Amino acid sequence: MKEIKFEDALHRLEEIVKELEEGDVSLDDALKLFEEGQGLLLFLRQKLNRAEVKIKELTKTDEGFLLKDAVETKETG
């Protein structure tokens, strides 16, 4: 699958789900849509996982994570 924007892939996946839920497609077309949807889902999960790793890298400090510290400070004080 060529590289597409996360938002575009998510929008296309939503379209596929809507088409499949409506049930107005042939079995062959439904299988093609399902296969495309599976590919998009894999792409989206990988993109989210990479973003999570990047965020953890960017927020990591010697004492832990900046986001964790900010949440704890806000909650406790």
Buried (B, 14 or more C-beta within 10 A) or exposed (E): EEEBEEEEBBEBBEBBEEBBEEEEEEEEEBEEBEEBBEEBBEBBEEBEEEEEEEEEEEBEEEEEBEEEEEEEEEEEE
